[in-house]
């Protein structure tokens, strides 16, 4: 059954799912959602996704949300190639890596948080410091895990769930000017991921709603 992904070109949560879909070799229709314009809060969108966030993946009558849950669904319904290691201990490590990024880093610097901080009168410089503070705290925890378990990618020698989360978060760090020099393992794994065709296909600049570059 055909898949439809509601996505926003630069948002890191749908970016993760695009990588996972590409790694699985799955085709999908792409429907852009303009987050700065508030298209995720329209009545039509909220009727399908009451939380009003991206990504949203639709298959037939099923509407699925939340990037980590979506990638776990992809793993269960399309197990090859795998996003998770075969052993429970390895899967726990990978899920912990993904959780650090998707649960502890990203929610504190996404668009709606930035908009709320601005609405509270927090200036741009202080918002940048806010982003850097939470990203570096998360990267401080992630760096030794990747250094221990990575063999080219974030965990092991093949791309997986952790890389689906890591590469978009490094993209976001670069966008916000966060210093990544203290994190050689993170930088190496992200660079290896970016060179992979699936990650290149999922890159924000390759999405149909990305601004034209002149």
C-alpha positions, 0 to 999 in steps of 0.5 A: 500500500502506498505511503504518504509522508507529510514533511517539512524540508528543514525540520529534523524530525521528518528528516529522520524518517526520510532517511529511514524510508530511504534506507529501507528503499521505500517509495512515498508521496511527499506532501510539504507542510510549511511550519513557519506559516502554520500549516500544521495548525490548520483544521484539515491537518489537525483532524488527522494529527491532533498534535499538529506536528511533523512528520505524519505518515499515512498508509491507507486508513492508518495515520501515524505520527512521532518520528521514533515510533514511525521508524520502529514501525518501519523496522517491524513492517520492513525488517530488511535492511535492519535499523536495529542490531540483532541483540537486545543489548545493542538495540538498547544502546541504539535506542538510548542514542536515539532518545538522547537526540529525539527526546532530550536535544531536539524538543528544546530547540525546535521551531515552536520552542524558538517561537515561544522564547521569542514571544517571551521576549528572549533575544536572538543571542540568548536563544542561540545560547539556549540552543547551544546549551542543550545541544552540547549537553546532549552531545556530551553524553552521546560522544562517548557512546559513539566512540565506544560502539561506532565502527564507521557509523554511530553504532557498528559498521552499517547505518541504522536508527541512531544515524537517522537521528544523528545526521539531522541533529548535526545538520541542525547544530551546523545551522545554529553555529554550535561548535562540534570540534569537541566531538570527533566521534559524532563528526566522523559518524555524521560525515560517514552518514552524509556520504551514504546515498540514502542520507543524501536523498533525504537531505533538506536541500533535496526536498521539493519544498526547499527554497530555490538556491540562486 
